[in-house]
């Protein structure tokens, strides 16, 4: 390993791991991608505060976990080829889309992965092979069965249920339709270079290519698939576009995905946490959506609101957010 290089413990099937890996590749930060396996688990646990990937270990033994904070901290250390578009309006929209990707687009990715037998079997077998590549066939089959049972039981964590199935699956279809148009004449979401939003959406949509059912859906969108492949090894292909150049096809994403799905869901989750409720129901596109409340989302949503409140001279941004229907949840007080 190159001296001074970072170690990234991750999994090819972790959307947040591949998101961070793509970021390190883009920034050309020296690193070793190290799939977490049974053999290196003890070393991983020496450094991990939580048993979750990605885990980034610096040459000095310092550690970082959680994909967005990892990228934000590395941006300060390696500012060249910034992920922030030059206008504060586009920069905030990018961060909002990344938050939406991490917390909402994760729902269809996870739902399609563990809802149907064909996908459960496919991904469980792949995970078992990746986690213990030297295991015997029988050992891998046993581990795959354990993984499948454990992960299917977690579908409720992302709100995947018979009640919510249609909302979750429709949201992916709608997102892909809109991205297919937006990416028809540009390499990345904000022009010729990737922003935070690209990495957030990439992690989840790359995950959708790893399971048979959602792969078939993804293959109907060639521009999106080309972008996903680009994001495995992203590089600068041009300059940033101005907000006026990207707004016509990004505003529909904000309206239908962020305003109508993510923000009301995140707001209802926050209200449930404040009231000490373990479950909440919110109406999305005319249908009830029920799931367990999520503490992490409460923190990340508050961080987004704090980021918005800290922006000075934000009248142009407010105009964009009002047009997209995203303004009110960002300024509302917590209950």
KEMAR-588927 format. One line per 4 residues: number of its first residue (from 0); their letters; for each residue x, y, z of N, C-alpha, C, O, CB. Coordinates in steps of 0.02 Angstrom, whole numbers. Atoms other than C-alpha are relative to their C-alpha. Glycine has a CB too. Example, Ala and Ser with C-alpha at 12.3 -4.5 7.8 and 13.67 -1.06 7.14 Angstrom:
2
0> as> 45/-59/0/615/-225/390/45/60/0/97/59/33/-50/1/62; -42/-59/-3/684/-53/357/-39/55/37/-14/110/45/20/23/-71
END
This chain:
335
0> xxxx> 42/-60/0/0/0/0/44/62/0/95/65/35/-48/0/61; -38/-62/5/62/175/-44/6/34/68/-43/37/105/-32/47/-51; -10/-33/-64/137/267/104/-47/60/7/-54/100/-40/75/22/8; 46/-55/-13/13/387/181/-70/-10/-28/-113/33/-22/27/62/-29
4> xxxx> 65/14/30/-134/305/93/-52/-16/53/-35/-41/107/5/-57/-51; 57/18/-43/-303/286/173/-22/-71/-15/-13/-96/-70/-59/49/-10; 34/64/9/-387/118/199/-75/13/1/-100/45/47/22/-52/55; 73/-4/0/-569/109/151/-27/-71/8/-25/-111/-39/-28/33/-66
8> xxxx> 36/63/-9/-658/-40/227/-71/10/-26/-106/57/-6/0/-22/76; 67/-7/28/-817/-68/130/-26/-65/-29/3/-118/-18/-2/54/-52; 30/57/35/-926/-184/29/-26/24/-67/-53/79/-72/-58/-33/43; 25/-17/66/-968/-183/-155/-76/7/1/-105/40/-42/20/-53/-52
12> xxxx> 73/-2/-6/-1149/-205/-99/-24/52/51/-83/52/68/-27/-69/18; 18/-55/-45/-1148/-56/20/-1/64/-41/52/87/-63/49/6/60; 2/-61/41/-1210/100/-73/41/56/29/67/98/-8/-72/22/-7; -38/-53/-31/-1124/211/53/75/-12/-6/115/35/-8/-20/8/74
16> xxxx> -71/17/11/-959/118/33/22/19/-70/75/50/-79/12/-74/12; -21/-14/69/-955/132/-156/-4/75/-15/32/101/-57/-43/-39/-50; 4/-73/4/-1007/314/-140/66/32/22/93/75/-13/-58/28/42; -63/-26/-25/-852/350/-36/58/-21/-44/103/19/-57/12/-24/73
20> xxxx> -53/24/44/-741/244/-148/3/42/-64/57/61/-86/-9/-74/-17; 3/-41/60/-799/341/-301/27/70/14/61/100/-29/-71/4/-28; -25/-66/-18/-761/503/-210/76/0/4/109/45/-24/-30/23/67; -73/4/-6/-582/450/-167/31/-8/-70/84/21/-83/20/-59/46
24> xxxx> -26/8/68/-557/396/-348/-1/66/-37/47/85/-70/-40/-53/-38; 6/-64/35/-620/562/-414/52/50/24/83/85/-16/-70/29/10; -48/-49/-28/-511/664/-296/72/-23/-6/119/14/11/-16/13/73; -67/29/7/-363/550/-332/37/0/67/96/17/70/41/37/-54
28> xxxx> -29/7/-66/-333/525/-147/27/-71/8/-11/-119/-2/-53/18/56; -30/67/-7/-213/380/-115/-39/-42/50/-50/-20/107/74/6/21; 40/42/-44/-312/237/-41/5/-73/-21/22/-89/-78/-74/24/1; 7/72/14/-331/50/-29/-73/-18/14/-97/-10/71/50/-44/42
32> xxxx> 68/26/-9/-506/-19/-55/6/-70/29/34/-114/-2/-40/0/-68; -8/64/-35/-519/-162/68/-69/-29/17/-99/-8/66/43/9/64; 64/30/-17/-678/-267/62/2/-32/69/49/-69/85/-20/-53/-53; 1/29/-67/-727/-314/239/-19/-74/-6/-70/-91/-34/-51/37/46
36> xxxx> 11/72/3/-714/-502/257/7/-31/69/24/4/117/50/-33/-49; -8/36/-63/-712/-633/393/72/3/23/86/6/83/-24/-72/-7; -71/1/-17/-522/-634/385/25/65/29/68/65/73/40/-17/-62; -25/-64/-25/-498/-448/416/-48/34/49/-38/92/67/13/47/-57
40> xxxx> 50/-29/-45/-647/-421/533/30/25/65/9/76/91/-54/-51/14; -29/-21/-64/-539/-412/689/36/67/-8/32/109/37/48/-54/26; -34/-64/11/-434/-272/614/-51/56/-10/-42/111/16/46/-5/-62; 54/-49/9/-592/-181/559/-28/21/67/-37/81/79/-56/-29/-44
44> xxxx> 31/-15/-65/-665/-193/735/47/39/47/24/72/93/-23/-64/33; -47/-39/-41/-505/-120/811/-12/75/-10/1/114/36/72/-18/-19; 6/-71/17/-546/45/725/-72/25/-3/-85/85/6/33/13/-66; 69/-21/12/-734/47/698/-35/19/65/-35/-20/113/-39/-54/-36
48> xxxx> 42/-19/-57/-842/144/821/-67/-35/-4/-97/-51/47/-10/77/3; 61/37/13/-993/60/743/16/-56/-49/60/-48/-91/-57/47/-27; -16/56/46/-996/-108/652/-29/10/-70/-62/-34/-97/-27/-66/30; 29/-19/64/-1041/-20/490/54/22/-48/105/50/-28/-52/55/10
52> xxxx> -44/-26/53/-955/15/325/-37/56/-35/-99/56/-39/22/-56/-50; -73/-1/7/-882/121/256/35/24/63/7/61/104/19/45/-57; -46/-24/-52/-740/146/378/64/23/-36/94/-15/-73/16/-56/54; -62/-27/29/-595/258/325/51/7/55/38/39/107/-14/69/-35
56> xxxx> -55/-2/-49/-430/238/419/58/39/-31/82/22/-84/22/-72/21; -57/-39/23/-294/369/400/66/-32/19/68/-78/60/-3/70/28; -67/27/-14/-107/333/403/18/10/73/59/-27/100/52/32/-45; -14/-14/-71/-104/409/579/-46/-38/47/-44/-28/107/-6/73/13
60> xxxx> 46/39/-41/-238/288/639/-66/33/12/-110/4/45/32/-16/65; 64/-35/-8/-377/417/635/-53/-36/-42/-38/-67/-92/5/74/-21; 54/36/35/-547/351/580/-58/47/-15/-70/96/20/-24/-58/42; 60/-36/20/-700/418/492/-53/-52/-20/-37/-100/-55/14/50/-58
64> xxxx> 56/41/22/-870/335/472/-58/46/-18/-62/103/7/-21/-52/55; 58/-37/24/-1031/395/388/19/39/-63/60/85/-60/-27/48/55; -25/-21/65/-1016/437/204/1/76/-10/52/103/-33/-42/-30/-53; 1/-72/13/-1069/620/198/52/37/42/90/77/15/-69/28/14
68> xxxx> -53/-33/-38/-961/679/345/70/-19/-23/116/23/-21/-7/-19/73; -66/19/27/-815/580/271/17/46/-58/72/74/-61/-1/-74/-24; -13/-40/59/-831/674/107/8/74/17/51/108/-11/-56/-8/-51; -5/-70/-20/-858/843/190/68/15/33/99/66/20/-57/20/48
72> xxxx> -65/-10/-33/-703/822/298/57/-6/-49/106/31/-45/9/-50/57; -53/8/50/-598/762/152/1/60/-48/54/77/-74/-9/-65/-38; 2/-60/43/-657/912/49/41/57/31/74/95/-6/-73/23/-10; -39/-52/-33/-577/1026/178/75/-15/-5/116/30/-11/-20/6/74
76> xxxx> -70/20/3/-415/927/172/26/-1/-71/85/12/-83/9/-68/32; -19/4/71/-414/907/-18/-48/44/-40/-92/17/-74/-1/-75/-25; 49/-45/31/-503/1062/-86/2/3/-76/-45/27/-107/10/68/27; -4/-4/73/-442/1045/-265/-54/-43/-32/-71/-97/-7/70/-23/-24
80> xxxx> 55/34/34/-579/992/-387/-60/-9/47/-84/-65/57/23/-68/-28; 54/0/-49/-715/1039/-264/-64/-32/-26/-78/-29/-86/-14/71/23; 66/28/16/-882/950/-260/-55/53/5/-113/38/-12/-16/-58/46; 50/-52/-9/-970/1115/-224/-6/42/-64/43/74/-83/17/44/60
84> xxxx> 9/-47/56/-1043/1206/-377/13/71/24/3/86/82/-71/-7/-30; -20/-67/-21/-988/1388/-377/-57/44/26/-45/87/68/32/35/-57; 55/-41/-25/-1162/1462/-348/-28/-33/63/-34/-94/66/-56/9/-53; 25/28/-63/-1231/1442/-171/-69/-33/-11/-88/-77/28/-4/54/54
88> xxxx> 65/31/13/-1401/1400/-246/10/-72/-23/-21/-118/3/-38/41/-54; -12/68/25/-1335/1250/-344/34/-42/53/20/-102/59/44/3/-63; -35/38/-52/-1222/1200/-199/-49/-27/52/-43/-84/74/54/44/34; 48/24/-49/-1368/1191/-78/-46/-53/-30/-61/-104/2/-42/58/27
92> xxxx> 43/49/33/-1480/1100/-202/37/-67/-5/7/-120/4/-22/24/-70; -40/61/4/-1339/974/-226/0/-37/67/-10/-97/69/71/16/-22; -1/32/-66/-1326/942/-39/-69/-27/19/-74/-80/50/24/50/53; 68/23/-14/-1515/927/-25/-16/-64/-39/-47/-110/-12/-52/54/-17
96> xxxx> 10/61/39/-1519/800/-166/41/-58/27/19/-116/24/19/13/-73; -40/54/-30/-1379/702/-83/-35/-28/61/-38/-88/71/71/25/19; 37/22/-60/-1479/697/79/-61/-42/-21/-74/-95/8/-23/61/41; 58/38/26/-1634/641/-18/23/-69/-25/-11/-119/-13/-34/39/-58
100> xxxx> -25/64/26/-1530/505/-104/16/-48/57/-6/-106/56/62/11/-43; -21/43/-56/-1456/438/58/-60/-28/38/-60/-86/58/45/38/47; 53/18/-46/-1620/434/152/-64/-23/-35/-103/-60/-5/-16/58/44; 60/23/35/-1757/409/20/16/-51/-55/-15/-103/-58/-37/58/-29
104> xxxx> -14/46/55/-1679/327/-134/28/-66/27/25/-118/-7/50/31/-50; -19/62/-34/-1606/201/-12/-59/-47/8/-51/-108/12/31/15/68; 60/41/-10/-1786/140/9/-12/-47/-59/-16/-107/-49/-61/44/11; 9/48/55/-1813/71/-168/60/-46/-10/51/-104/-29/-14/37/-63
108> xxxx> -58/44/7/-1634/6/-174/-7/-59/47/0/-117/26/66/39/14; 4/53/-51/-1658/-93/-12/-63/-42/-11/-61/-103/-3/0/31/71; 63/36/12/-1838/-139/-53/8/-51/-56/-10/-109/-47/-56/50/-17; -8/47/55/-1796/-216/-221/51/-54/17/47/-109/-10/22/38/-63
112> xxxx> -52/49/-18/-1646/-304/-143/-28/-58/40/-7/-115/32/55/33/39; 21/50/-49/-1744/-398/-10/-74/-15/-2/-99/-51/42/19/22/68; 72/12/2/-1928/-400/-63/-18/-66/-35/-60/-103/-10/-34/57/-35; 17/59/40/-1932/-540/-194/52/-55/8/111/-41/18/-7/19/-74
116> xxxx> -45/57/-10/-1857/-714/-182/60/3/-46/117/-9/-24/-37/-65/-12; -55/1/48/-1753/-697/-340/55/48/19/114/33/10/-26/16/-70; -50/-50/-19/-1666/-541/-276/32/-18/67/93/-10/76/-32/70/5; -27/22/-65/-1646/-605/-98/54/-52/-10/108/-47/19/-56/-28/44
120> xxxx> -47/55/11/-1560/-762/-159/63/25/-35/119/8/-15/-32/-56/-41; -57/-25/39/-1449/-672/-284/48/41/44/108/29/44/-24/43/-59; -43/-44/-40/-1386/-539/-163/29/-36/60/87/-26/78/-39/62/22; -25/36/-58/-1371/-653/-12/59/-44/-20/108/-48/17/-55/-43/31
124> xxxx> -56/42/23/-1261/-773/-112/62/43/-16/118/23/1/-20/-40/-63; -57/-44/16/-1153/-629/-175/33/26/64/95/28/69/-23/59/-44; -28/-25/-63/-1132/-558/0/38/-54/37/92/-41/64/-56/27/44; -35/55/-34/-1087/-727/73/67/-14/-33/116/-26/1/-44/-64/-1
128> xxxx> -63/11/36/-955/-751/-62/51/55/13/110/42/21/-12/-6/-73; -45/-57/-12/-883/-577/-35/27/1/71/85/19/82/-35/65/-15; -20/-4/-70/-877/-591/154/47/-57/20/87/-49/66/-61/-1/44; -42/57/-18/-793/-761/158/19/-38/-64/-4/-93/-76/-36/-48/50
132> xxxx> -15/29/65/-715/-797/-12/33/-68/2/30/-105/-48/44/46/-38; -34/65/-3/-616/-948/48/-43/-54/31/-20/-111/41/64/7/39; 45/50/-31/-766/-1036/126/-18/-54/-50/-15/-44/-111/-63/34/27; 25/54/43/-829/-1201/59/-69/18/-26/-101/64/-1/-2/-67/39
136> xxxx> 67/-12/28/-987/-1207/-46/-53/-7/54/-100/34/57/-13/-49/-57; 49/11/-53/-1084/-1276/102/0/58/50/-53/81/72/14/-67/35; -5/-55/-47/-1019/-1139/216/-31/64/-28/-64/101/7/73/13/19; 29/-60/33/-1066/-1004/90/-76/-5/-3/-110/45/6/29/9/-71
140> xxxx> 73/9/3/-1240/-1077/71/-32/13/68/-85/43/73/-18/-70/-25; 25/-12/-67/-1264/-1077/259/0/74/17/-48/101/45/41/-40/52; -5/-71/-15/-1203/-899/274/-50/41/-41/-79/89/-16/71/25/-13; 48/-36/42/-1311/-842/128/-70/-6/29/-108/43/29/1/-29/-71
144> xxxx> 67/9/-30/-1465/-915/213/-7/45/62/-60/73/74/-11/-73/19; 1/-43/-60/-1420/-822/374/-7/74/-19/-46/111/11/63/-10/43; 3/-70/23/-1392/-658/281/-70/16/-26/-99/68/-9/52/13/-55; 67/-11/28/-1556/-676/187/-52/8/55/-93/54/53/-20/-58/-46
148> xxxx> 48/-3/-55/-1655/-708/346/7/66/38/-43/98/55/8/-59/47; -13/-61/-39/-1574/-562/437/-21/63/-38/-52/107/-10/74/5/19; 13/-61/39/-1592/-435/297/-74/7/-18/-100/63/-18/42/0/-63; 72/-4/14/-1771/-478/250/-37/25/61/-87/62/55/-27/-70/-21
152> xxxx> 33/-23/-61/-1818/-448/431/9/75/11/-26/105/52/28/-37/60; -14/-71/-8/-1749/-271/413/-36/44/-52/-26/104/-54/74/12/-4; 35/-39/51/-1862/-218/269/-39/57/31/-43/112/2/-47/-45/-40; 39/-53/-33/-1968/-120/391/40/61/19/12/115/28/-32/-28/61
156> xxxx> -41/-57/-19/-1820/-10/435/-2/55/-54/6/114/-38/73/-22/11; 5/-51/53/-1837/77/265/-72/11/-21/-86/46/-70/41/-21/-60; 70/-10/15/-2026/69/266/-27/-47/-54/-82/-36/-79/-11/69/-21; 23/47/51/-2038/-76/143/-53/-46/28/-40/-85/74/60/-40/-29
160> xxxx> 56/41/-23/-2207/-159/167/-52/-3/-56/-46/33/-105/-31/30/66; 53/4/50/-2362/-209/69/-36/68/-7/-54/88/-62/-51/-54/19; 33/-65/2/-2440/-42/116/41/51/-40/13/91/-78/-11/26/71; -43/-52/29/-2290/60/56/32/-20/-66/64/22/-99/54/17/49
164> xxxx> -35/27/59/-2232/-49/-89/-11/44/-62/37/60/-97/-25/-71/-14; 14/-38/60/-2319/52/-226/33/68/0/60/90/-51/-75/8/-9; -32/-66/-5/-2255/220/-163/75/-6/-13/104/34/-50/-14/31/70; -72/8/6/-2077/156/-151/20/-17/-72/66/12/-100/25/-55/47
168> xxxx> -17/21/68/-2075/70/-321/-15/55/-51/24/66/-97/-37/-63/-19; 16/-55/45/-2161/215/-409/51/57/4/66/90/-45/-70/27/15; -48/-55/-8/-2036/337/-336/63/-13/-40/92/34/-68/17/10/74; -59/15/40/-1892/246/-420/-15/10/-74/26/39/-110/24/-72/12
172> xxxx> 18/-9/70/-1982/242/-587/-1/74/-19/26/94/-71/-69/-31/-15; 5/-72/13/-2018/428/-577/69/33/0/83/74/-44/-45/34/51; -67/-28/-3/-1841/471/-526/40/-17/-63/72/27/-92/38/-25/62; -38/21/59/-1766/371/-669/-25/35/-63/15/54/-106/-4/-76/-9
176> xxxx> 28/-37/58/-1884/451/-796/29/70/-3/50/94/-56/-77/4/5; -24/-69/-2/-1830/624/-739/75/5/-12/99/50/-47/-18/32/67; -72/-1/10/-1644/583/-731/19/-16/-72/68/10/-98/34/-48/47; -15/18/69/-1649/505/-904/-2/62/-45/40/70/-89/-50/-53/-26
180> xxxx> 5/-62/38/-1704/673/-974/57/48/20/89/77/-23/-67/34/11; -50/-47/-24/-1586/775/-865/70/-18/-24/110/27/-39/-1/4/76; -67/22/19/-1434/671/-912/8/-12/-75/59/-39/-97/17/-64/37; -3/11/72/-1472/669/-1097/53/43/-34/76/26/-89/-67/12/-31
184> xxxx> -48/-45/32/-1352/813/-1133/54/25/48/82/79/37/-36/59/-30; -54/-19/-46/-1231/819/-986/28/-62/33/-5/-114/37/-26/50/54; -33/58/-31/-1108/704/-899/-21/-11/72/-26/-68/94/75/9/-3; 18/4/-71/-1160/743/-720/-58/46/14/-80/83/-30/61/18/45
188> xxxx> 61/-36/-15/-1304/824/-630/5/75/-8/-44/108/-27/-21/-15/70; -9/-73/4/-1231/1000/-629/50/20/-54/79/73/-51/24/27/67; -44/-17/56/-1128/994/-788/53/-52/-14/38/-111/-16/33/65/14; -54/44/22/-959/922/-833/41/-29/57/94/-59/44/44/36/-46
192> xxxx> -37/26/-57/-902/876/-657/-48/-19/55/-101/12/62/52/53/26; 48/25/-49/-982/781/-513/-4/43/63/46/73/84/18/-70/19; 14/-35/-63/-1059/862/-359/-20/-52/53/-24/-111/39/-55/54/-9; 21/45/-54/-1112/789/-191/-61/-41/-22/-65/-101/-8/-16/40/63
196> xxxx> 61/34/20/-1281/746/-267/15/-60/-45/-18/-112/-39/-46/48/-37; -17/56/44/-1200/636/-400/22/-61/41/1/-117/27/56/20/-48; -26/56/-39/-1110/531/-270/-56/-33/41/-58/-94/47/56/23/45; 54/29/-39/-1265/511/-161/-47/-42/-42/-63/-99/-23/-39/55/33
200> xxxx> 45/37/43/-1378/458/-303/35/-60/-31/4/-114/-38/-27/45/-55; -37/55/29/-1243/350/-381/0/-61/46/-14/-117/24/71/21/-15; -5/57/-46/-1223/243/-225/-63/-43/0/-59/-104/-2/14/24/70; 63/36/-3/-1407/197/-220/-18/-31/-67/-41/-88/-70/-56/46/23
204> xxxx> 19/26/65/-1433/176/-407/48/-54/-25/28/-99/-61/-4/57/-51; -47/55/14/-1275/72/-426/-24/-62/36/-22/-117/8/72/19/22; 28/56/-36/-1351/-38/-292/-58/-31/-37/-67/-92/-35/-22/22/69; 58/25/38/-1507/-54/-400/21/-42/-60/-18/-82/-85/-43/57/-23
208> xxxx> -24/41/56/-1400/-129/-539/25/-68/23/43/-110/-18/56/37/-37; -30/61/-26/-1343/-270/-425/-51/-54/16/-32/-108/40/40/16/62; 52/50/-14/-1509/-361/-408/-45/-6/-61/-60/44/-93/-42/20/64; 33/12/65/-1608/-439/-551/-60/44/-15/-67/71/-70/-20/-71/-4
212> xxxx> 63/-36/15/-1776/-351/-532/12/73/-15/-13/99/-64/-48/-6/59; -12/-71/13/-1713/-173/-517/50/12/-57/49/65/-88/25/35/64; -44/-7/58/-1576/-203/-646/-41/4/-64/-26/44/-108/50/-59/-3; 43/-2/60/-1711/-238/-775/-32/68/-8/-40/93/-64/-54/-55/4
216> xxxx> 29/-67/2/-1791/-72/-729/53/50/-22/40/91/-66/-29/20/69; -53/-47/16/-1626/21/-737/20/-3/-74/36/48/-104/61/-14/43; -22/9/69/-1585/-50/-909/-46/35/-50/-28/41/-108/4/-73/-16; 44/-38/44/-1733/45/-981/22/72/-7/-8/111/-44/-72/-4/26
220> xxxx> -22/-69/-2/-1637/206/-949/74/5/-18/117/7/27/-13/31/70; -71/3/22/-1476/210/-1053/41/60/24/100/51/40/3/-3/-75; -39/-58/-23/-1425/387/-1002/19/-8/74/74/8/94/-39/65/-10; -14/11/-71/-1439/342/-818/53/-54/8/98/-48/49/-64/-19/38
224> xxxx> -49/54/-5/-1343/180/-844/69/23/-21/119/4/10/-22/-60/-44; -65/-27/21/-1205/272/-936/30/43/56/90/39/69/-7/42/-65; -22/-42/-56/-1194/397/-792/24/-43/59/75/-28/90/-56/47/23; -21/45/-54/-1185/255/-664/69/-28/-15/111/-30/30/-51/-58/8
228> xxxx> -66/26/18/-1038/180/-758/53/54/5/109/41/27/-2/-29/-71; -46/-57/-8/-956/352/-766/20/9/73/78/22/89/-32/64/-26; -11/-15/-71/-974/369/-578/42/-52/36/64/-40/92/-66/7/35; -45/48/-31/-876/212/-542/72/27/2/109/14/49/-2/-67/-38
232> xxxx> -66/-33/3/-720/309/-595/-10/71/-28/10/85/-84/50/-41/-45; 18/-67/27/-779/490/-611/61/44/-10/110/40/27/-49/34/47; -53/-48/13/-670/625/-684/-32/62/-32/-87/58/-58/56/-30/-44; 26/-62/28/-693/803/-743/-3/-4/-76/46/-21/-108/43/60/22
236> xxxx> 9/2/73/-763/812/-919/-20/68/-28/-32/74/-88/-53/-52/-18; 20/-66/22/-807/996/-926/-10/44/61/10/27/116/-64/-2/-42; 10/-47/-55/-857/1145/-821/-69/-8/30/-112/-44/5/10/72/-26; 66/-4/-30/-1001/1176/-704/-47/37/-48/-26/82/-84/2/35/69
240> xxxx> 50/-39/34/-1162/1233/-787/-32/48/50/-32/35/111/-54/-46/-33; 36/-46/-43/-1257/1382/-719/-67/-29/21/-93/-74/-12/-9/67/-34; 64/26/-23/-1416/1353/-621/-53/6/-54/-94/-39/-62/-23/38/63; 49/-9/53/-1517/1422/-765/3/-54/-53/-47/-67/-87/9/66/-32
244> xxxx> -8/52/51/-1447/1285/-878/-26/-68/23/-46/-109/-18/73/-5/-19; 20/66/-25/-1493/1139/-764/-70/1/32/-99/-51/45/50/-25/51; 61/-5/-41/-1650/1205/-678/-62/-31/-33/-103/-60/1/-14/73/14; 61/25/33/-1779/1156/-810/-12/-74/11/-69/-96/16/3/14/-74
248> xxxx> 7/72/-9/-1744/971/-786/16/-24/71/3/-81/88/43/-36/-49; -11/18/-70/-1689/974/-603/-59/20/45/-74/-14/94/64/32/26; 58/-21/-40/-1839/1070/-535/-53/-55/4/-81/-65/58/-30/64/-30; 48/55/-7/-1955/924/-579/22/-54/49/-20/-84/83/-11/-31/-67
252> xxxx> -25/47/-50/-1843/810/-475/-14/26/70/-36/-11/114/76/-14/-9; 12/-30/-65/-1855/930/-329/-74/-2/17/-93/-17/74/25/72/2; 72/-2/-14/-2044/946/-346/-27/-69/17/-60/-78/68/-36/28/-60; 33/65/-7/-2091/763/-365/34/-46/50/1/-89/79/-4/-33/-66
256> xxxx> -36/46/-44/-1956/679/-262/16/30/68/3/-1/120/65/-21/-33; -20/-31/-63/-1892/800/-131/-60/31/35/-72/19/94/54/53/-11; 56/-35/-30/-2047/908/-103/-58/-46/18/-87/-39/72/-24/54/-46; 59/41/-10/-2181/774/-118/13/-65/37/-33/-96/63/-30/-17/-67
260> xxxx> -16/63/-33/-2089/625/-43/48/10/59/29/1/117/31/-49/-49; -50/-1/-53/-1929/655/54/-16/50/56/-15/31/114/67/16/-29; 9/-50/-52/-1968/818/145/-61/-13/45/-53/-8/106/-7/68/-32; 55/16/-47/-2143/772/210/14/-62/42/-6/-66/100/-64/-10/-39
264> xxxx> -18/59/-39/-2076/602/261/49/17/56/40/-5/113/29/-54/-46; -50/-19/-50/-1925/677/350/-30/44/54/-12/38/113/59/36/-33; 33/-43/-48/-2035/808/433/-42/-41/49/-42/-28/109/-44/53/-36; 41/43/-43/-2155/675/498/43/-42/46/24/-55/103/-46/-44/-43
268> xxxx> -46/39/-41/-2009/572/559/26/42/59/30/18/115/59/-26/-42; -23/-45/-53/-1942/721/656/-53/11/52/-39/10/112/22/67/-30; 55/-11/-47/-2112/754/733/-10/-61/45/-22/-54/105/-66/14/-38; 7/61/-40/-2122/572/789/55/-6/51/43/-25/108/0/-61/-46
272> xxxx> -56/4/-47/-1949/579/868/-9/49/57/4/32/115/65/14/-37; 10/-50/-52/-1991/738/962/-53/-23/50/-48/-10/110/-20/68/-30; 54/25/-43/-2149/657/1029/16/-67/33/-24/-93/72/-64/-7/-40; -19/63/-29/-2056/499/1075/-36/-60/-29/-42/-112/3/-11/1/73
276> xxxx> 36/54/33/-2153/392/951/48/-45/-37/96/-21/-67/-54/28/-48; -43/47/35/-2075/236/879/-24/-14/-71/11/-47/-109/4/-65/39; 28/11/66/-2187/235/725/-39/62/-21/-66/97/22/-45/-63/-2; 38/-57/23/-2268/367/617/-32/-16/-67/-10/-61/-103/44/63/-6
280> xxxx> 34/6/64/-2385/383/469/-3/69/-32/-21/118/2/-71/-31/7; 2/-62/37/-2374/519/336/-34/-14/-67/-26/-67/-96/71/30/-10; 34/8/64/-2480/546/181/47/25/-56/68/83/-56/-67/39/-1; -44/-15/57/-2374/542/22/-38/-14/-64/-60/-70/-76/66/-41/3
284> xxxx> 36/8/64/-2456/571/-146/-68/-32/10/-90/-74/-30/41/-41/-49; 68/23/-12/-2626/535/-70/-6/-67/34/-62/-90/45/-35/-3/-63; 2/65/-34/-2579/371/15/38/2/65/88/38/72/28/-55/-46; -35/3/-64/-2529/331/193/64/-41/-6/66/-93/-39/-46/-31/54
288> xxxx> -66/32/-1/-2348/283/220/19/-7/74/28/44/108/55/40/-41; -14/13/-71/-2309/202/389/67/-36/8/81/-84/-28/-57/-42/32; -62/36/-15/-2140/154/459/25/20/69/-1/66/101/53/15/-54; -31/-17/-64/-2032/155/615/37/66/-6/65/81/-59/48/-56/23
292> xxxx> -39/-63/-1/-1956/323/663/74/-16/1/96/-67/28/-20/44/61; -71/12/11/-1771/340/622/40/58/30/35/115/7/17/-9/-76; -37/-53/-35/-1655/437/739/51/33/-45/58/94/-45/34/-27/62; -52/-29/41/-1516/459/613/-29/51/-49/0/104/-60/38/-55/-38
296> xxxx> 31/-46/48/-1633/539/486/-20/65/34/-16/119/4/-61/-33/-33; 16/-61/-37/-1691/660/620/61/46/5/54/106/-2/-25/-17/69; -61/-41/-6/-1511/717/644/22/28/-68/41/86/-73/57/-42/30; -24/-23/65/-1468/726/459/-47/53/-30/-25/99/-64/7/-59/-49
300> xxxx> 48/-50/24/-1628/822/418/10/66/36/6/120/6/-72/-25/9; -14/-61/-36/-1590/946/555/64/33/-25/68/94/-27/5/-14/75; -63/-27/27/-1414/966/485/-13/37/-65/17/88/-79/52/-56/-11; 17/-33/63/-1490/1009/315/-34/67/15/-20/117/-18/-47/-45/-43
304> xxxx> 35/-62/-18/-1604/1139/396/49/51/28/44/111/14/-56/-14/51; -51/-45/-27/-1456/1213/491/43/28/-56/61/87/-55/43/-37/51; -39/-23/58/-1357/1222/329/-37/55/-37/-8/106/-56/16/-59/-47; 41/-51/35/-1500/1318/248/-3/65/40/5/119/12/-71/-27/-12
308> xxxx> 6/-60/-42/-1519/1437/396/64/40/2/63/100/14/-20/-20/70; -65/-33/-5/-1333/1478/392/18/40/-63/66/78/-63/54/-50/13; -16/-34/63/-1338/1543/212/-22/73/4/-79/88/20/-35/-36/-59; 16/-71/2/-1329/1732/198/-24/18/-71/-6/-15/-120/61/43/20
312> xxxx> 24/-24/65/-1416/1827/58/-31/-57/-41/-12/-69/-98/57/33/-40; 27/60/32/-1521/1675/16/-65/12/-39/-100/-36/-54/-13/-51/52; 61/-13/38/-1662/1763/-78/-3/-39/-66/-56/-66/-82/-4/74/-15; 4/40/62/-1614/1681/-246/-13/-74/13/-50/-106/-24/65/7/-40
316> xxxx> 11/70/-17/-1609/1511/-162/-73/-10/22/-105/-59/4/48/-23/56; 69/6/-23/-1776/1541/-77/-49/0/-59/-99/-35/-59/-18/58/48; 43/-2/60/-1852/1582/-247/-1/-69/-33/-54/-92/-55/25/53/-49; -3/67/30/-1792/1413/-314/-39/-49/42/-78/-89/16/74/-22/-6
320> xxxx> 33/48/-44/-1854/1319/-162/-76/10/2/-113/-38/7/28/5/71; 72/-13/3/-2024/1404/-167/-30/-28/-64/-83/-58/-63/-14/76/5; 23/26/64/-2042/1360/-350/-4/-77/1/-49/-106/-29/48/22/-57; -1/73/-4/-1999/1179/-309/-43/-28/56/-52/-88/61/72/-24/9
324> xxxx> 42/23/-56/-2111/1172/-156/39/-27/59/11/-65/99/-47/-52/-24; -44/27/-51/-1965/1136/-40/12/48/59/46/29/107/66/-18/-30; -19/-52/-48/-1961/1295/65/-27/-13/70/11/-11/118/-24/66/-25; 32/2/-66/-2085/1269/207/31/-50/48/44/-32/105/-73/-16/-8
328> xxxx> -29/48/-48/-2011/1108/282/69/22/25/90/2/80/6/-68/-32; -68/-20/-19/-1838/1189/287/0/56/52/50/66/87/39/22/-60; 4/-56/-48/-1896/1338/392/-46/-15/58/-48/24/106/-22/62/-35; 47/16/-54/-2026/1251/501/38/-17/64/90/-49/62/-45/-57/-21
332> xxx> -30/17/-64/-1986/1238/685/-16/-72/17/-68/-98/-3/-26/46/55; 14/68/-24/-1971/1066/762/-56/4/52/-63/54/87/63/-33/30; 56/0/-45/-2122/1017/862/22/-3/73/-19/-3/118/-46/-58/-15
END
